[in-house]
């Protein structure tokens, strides 16, 4: 029996472990988490990967020590994105996988994301609470033998899998701008470059865990402005941006206009249904009308799912959906072990642009007019529960209500969703209308005024 003594670990969230270095996350915590994860799962083979942050290598080493001390055999895939662990865990048929990353957080943060066999997510509802408790207690039964560590190169298989989503012979020599934000995405773009006919203009491309050009968060207006300007000055066909661990993928059209993830979900849903008539596609409750309309027109079955990767992945499996998308720029694929990838979407969009002969702006232009949307607005409120109830009472009269995620209020010509964030102490508002920008804007202003009167303060990133 090994007793590490009890300690308080504050970094566990709804979907992952994330905290400031070293007070919330350090090598002691990482070691404990390794032993706790192995104990909870009873795992024998675990894939481990890490991002480009300066603290990741040390934390990863401590995590691996914890896993092996608990009898796990570790397959270390080294530097990668979160989807690298998703892919390797499923592809190598391991018992589980852990990625050391803090995604788009500042340099002094790090964290971990967890999956089990077949890359099934581990969240607060499916094991993270138990792992947290075991790590804090620090009481572990020693195994008969310690585990081993084996470096594994899964990169070539991963790259081949990415390439399987497109027909290179149909790709045009597009000019693409990419913004890696000094995260890990540039490493994959460089490996794919020789396999694709594209010309690249690269921004903040080299991995650098100090993030000298700011945190790798494409939702920041300053980051968007730099990409948009470069798309225009380079005369590129479209632009792509990723967060630090590149599990989210964002797009800019040929004019440098930032495209809400909502419209990309509809575009990809339509594409997958065209390949597989009758296919089920998932969407989240925040913005819905465009995706439902496109999916049904294409002969598919749109299925709503609560926002959040754990919910989406579970529903993807339950429905055997070909594709699922969230407006937050997470895109899920059946062939990618029902997980999200930030690399597959831009390959698919490039293929659509190549095949149709239309620009990305043209591909989404009609949908922007048909279903204009507010974009997600974040607010801090003193009491989220009472505010949600007040909004329902004020705006829900005569409307169709849905409580899949927060409250969705649907009228004939406009709808809104207001929900609590899964990861931050915020309410998130989305409003859309049917082909009426003025109505969407007026209703957005009306709801925001109502929230402001109840202490709501804008907190957009």
N, C-alpha and C positions, 0 to 999 in steps of 0.2 A: 504494500500500500504506500503510495506517495501522497504526502500532505504538504501542500504549498501554503496553507493558511488562507483565511478568507480575505477577500479584497473587494472593493467597490469598482465596478466597471461601468462607465457612464455612456459609452459610445454606441450601444446597440439601439438600432432604429427599427422601423416597421419591416424593412426589407434587407437590411445589411448592418454592418458594423462600420461606424465612421466617426472619427474624432481628431482632435488636435494632438499633434506630437509635441512633447512626450507625455503630457499630463493625462490625456484621455486614452491614448494608444501608444504602447511602447513594447519592447521585446518581452517583458513579463506577461503582458496581456496577450500578445501574439502566441506565446508558448502555451499559456493556459487555454486559449481558444483552440489550438491544435489538438490538445489532449481532450478537451470537452467535445469537440466535433467528432473525433474518432470514437469516443465513448458513446455518444448519443446515437451515431449512425451504425456502430459496429462495423466500420469500414475496414477493408483490407487493402484496397488500392485507391489512391486519391491523386487526382491531377492538381497541380499547383502552378499558378502563373502570377506574374507581377507586372505593374505598369512602370512608367519611366520616372516616377518620383524619386527624389534623392533618398528617402527613407524606406523605399520599398524592398530593396535587396536585404537590408538588415532585418526588417520585419518578416520577410519571407523566410529567411534562414531560421528565425526563432519559431515561426509557425511550423516549418518542416521538422524541427527538433521535437516539438510537441506531438506532432502526428507520429513520427517514428518511435518516440518513447512510449506511445500508446499502442505500438505494434503495427502501425500502418506502413505499407510500402508506398512511397511517394514517387510519382512520375512528374518530374519537374520540367515544364515546357518553357521556363524562362520568361523573357520579355515578350509581352503580348498585350492584346486588348481583352476586355471581358469576354467578348465572343470567342476568343481563342480558347479560353477555358471551357465555355459551353461546347464548342466543337470537339475539343479533345476528349472531354469527359464522355460524350456520346460516342464518338468515333472509336475510342480505345476501349469502350465498354467498361469504364472504371466505376467504382462504387460511389464516387462523388468527386467534387472539384471545388477549389477555393481560389478566388482571384484577389490579390492584394492591390487595391486601387481606391482612390477617393474621387474618381471621375473628374468633375469640373470644379472641385473645391480648391481653395488657395494652397500654396506650396507647403504650408505647415500643417496640413491635414493628410490623413491617410485612412484606409479602411479595408474591409473585406466583403466580398460577395460570395454566397455559398450556394451550391447545388448538390443534389444527390444523384443516384443512378439515372441514366438517360437524360441528364441535365435538367431534372425536375427542380424547380426553385425551392429554396428553404427560406421561409419568411417567418414573421411573428406568429402566424397561424399554423405553421407546419414545421416547427422545430427550433426556431431561433430563440424563443423564450427559454426552452430547456437547455440549449447550448450556453446561453447567458448565465443561467443559474449554476450549471456545472462549472463553468469557468470561474465564477465568483467564489464558489465553495472551495475549489482547489483540492478536492479529495478524489484521487484516482487509483483504481485498481491496476496494479502493474501487470503487463502481459507476460506470457511465458517467454517471449523473445521480442527484442526490439525490431522495428521495421528497417527497411533499406531506402536509399534514395537513388533514383536512376534518371539521369538527364534524358529527355525524350524530344526529338525533333518532329513535331507535328505540323510544321509550317508548310511543307510541300503538299501534304494532303489537304490542308486548309485552303491553300491557294487554288488547288485543283477544284475543290468544292465550289469556291466562289466563281470560278470561271464556268462552271457547269450551268450557271443561271443565264448565260448569254451565248449567242451564236456569233463568234468573232467575224465570220464571213459577212454578216449583215451589218456590222458596225461601221459607221462613217468616221472619217478622220476629224473628229470633233476637237475643238479647243476648249479645255476645261480649266477653270480656276479652282484651286483647292486650298482650304485653310485648316491646317492641322492644329493650330493653336499651341505649337511646340509640345503637343501630346504624342500619342503613339501612332496615329493614323498614317503619318508620313512614311513610316517603315513599311506599311502594307502597300501603299500607293507605289512606292519605289520598286517593290517586288513584282507588282502587277504591270508596271509600265511597259516592259518589253513584250508582254503578251497581248497588248491592246494597241489599236491604231491611233490613240489620242495624243494630242499635244497638250502639255501642262504648263500652267503658270502657278507657281507654288508660293504660298504666304505662310510665314512662321512654321516652316516645314520640318526643321530639324528637331528631334526630341530634346527637350531641355527641362529637367525637373524643377528648375528655378522659375520657370514661366516668365522670361524676361519681357514678354510683350503682353502680360496680363493673363488672368486665369483662362483656361480653355473652355469658355462658355459661349456658344454661338447665340444665346439669347440676349447677351449684353449688346445694347445699341451701338456702342463704340466698335465692338468686334464686327457687327453687321455692316457698319458704314465702311470699314476698311475693305471688306470683301466686295461689297457692292461697287465701290469706286474702282477696284481692280478689274472686276468683270467688264465694266464699261470701258476703261482705258485699254484693256487688252483685246477688246472686241471678242470676248469669249462666247461660246454657245450657252454655257450656264456655269454657275458656281456651286461648290459643295463646301460645307463646314461640318466639323465634328467636335464633340466634347473630348475630354482628355483620354478616356478609355474607349472611345469611338463606338459606343453602343447606341448613340443617337446620330442621325444624319439629317442635315438641314440643306435647303436648296435656295438658290437665287436664279432668277430667269435671265435671259440674255440682256435685259435692260438693267440688271443689278437689283431688281426688286426682290426683297425677301419674301418667300412664299410660306404661308402658314402650313404647318404639317398636315392640317385637316385636308387640304386639297390634294396633297401627295397620297394620302390614304385612299381617297376615292380613285385616283388615277391608277394606283397599283392594284386595288381591288378589282377594278374593271379589267385590267390586264390578266390577272390570274383566272378570272371567270372565263375570259375568252379562250384561255388554254384548257380549261377544265369546266365545260358547261355544267351548271348546277352546283358549282362549288360553294361551300360556305366560307364567308369572310367575316372577320370580327371588326367591330369598331367600338369606341368608348362613348359614354353618354354626354360628353361635354359639347360636341358639335356632331350632328347626326344626319341632317337632311340630305346633304350632298352625297354622302357615302351610300345611304339607303337608295337614293334615286338611281345612281350609277349602277349599283350592284343589281337592283331589280331589273333595270333596263337591259342589262347584259345577260339576264337569266340566271343569276346567282341567288344565294340566300344570305342576306345580311343578318348578323347576330350581334346583339348588343352585349357588352361585358363591362363590368366595373373597371375603372382606371387603375393602373398599376401592373407591373410586370408579373407578379405572382398570380394575380387573378387572370390576366390575359393568357398566360401559359397554361394554366389549368383548364380554362375554357377552350383554348386551341386544341388540346388533347381530347377533351370531352366531345367536342363537335367534329374532330378531325378536320379542322379548317385548313384550307390551303394557304391562307394569308390572314394576318390581323394587323391592324395599325391603330396607334394612338396619335392624337393631334400633337402630342409632346415630342414627336419625331422618333418614337420607338416603333419599329416594324418587325413583325414576327412571321416566321416561315415554317411550314410543315417540314420541309426537307432539311431545315436547320435545327432539327430536334425540337421543333415548336418554340424555338427561342428567338430573341431579337438580335438583329445584326445591323451594324451601321455601314457595312461594306456592300451588302447585297442591294440595297435600294438604289444607290447611284448607278450601279451597273445596269439595273433594270430600266432606270430612267434614260440612261444613255442609249439603250437598245430601242426604247420607244421613240425617242427623238430621231434615231437613225432610220427606223422602219417606216415611220409615218411621214417623214420629210417636214414635220412641223417643229417649230421651236418649242421649248418648254413653256414659254409664255403663252403661245397659241394653244398648247395642250390644256392649259388650266383657265384660259381667259373666260370662256363661257361659264365655267363653274363659279368663278369669282362674281360674275354678274347674277347668276341664278340663285346663289346662296351666299350673299355677303355676310361676313362675320366680324365680330369686334376684335378678335384676338384675345388671348387670355389676359385677364386683369387680376392682379394679386392685391389683396387687402388684409391689413391687420385689424382685427375687431376685438373688443373686450370680452365678448361671450359668444362664441361661434354658434352654439346650440340655439340660443334665444334669437340671434340674428336670422338664422335659417328659418326658424318658425315664423318670424315676423315677415320675412320676404314671401314665404308661402301664403300667408294670410293676405298680404297686400296685392300680390301679382297673380295668385293662383285661382282667383274667382273665375269660374267658367272655363278653366283650362284643364287639359289632360295632365295629370301629375305622374311622375315616376321617381322612385327613390332608390334606384340601382346604385347611384353614387351621389350623395348629397340630395338635392332636389332639382329635378328637371320640370320646368313649367312650359307647356306647349299650347300656344294659341294657334289659330288658323294661319296667320301670316308671320308670326314671330315666335321664337322660343328662347329660353335661357336655361343655363345650368349653373348652380352655385354649390360648391362642394368644399369640404375641408381638405387641405393638402395631406397626402400620406406621409410626407417627409419633412414638412415645415409648418410652423404655427400660423398658417395663412388660410384665408378663404380665397377660392379662385372662381372668377366669373367669366362666363362665355355667353354671348348673345348672337343670334343669327336671325335672318329673315328670308322670306321668299321674294327674291328679285326686287328688294326695296331697301336701298342703302340708307335713305333718309329715315325710314322706320327703324332700322337696326340701330342707327346712331342715336335717335331720339329715345328709344327704349333703353339703350345702354346708359345714356345720361340720366334717365329717370331712375333706373335701378341704383346707379352710383350715388345720386343725390339722397336716395332713401337710406343707403348704407352709411353715407357720411353723417347723416342725422343721428345715426345710432353708433357713432364712434368709429366708423370705418375709415381707415387711412390707407391711401395707395402705397403699395410696397413692391412695385414692379422692379424686376432685376435690370 
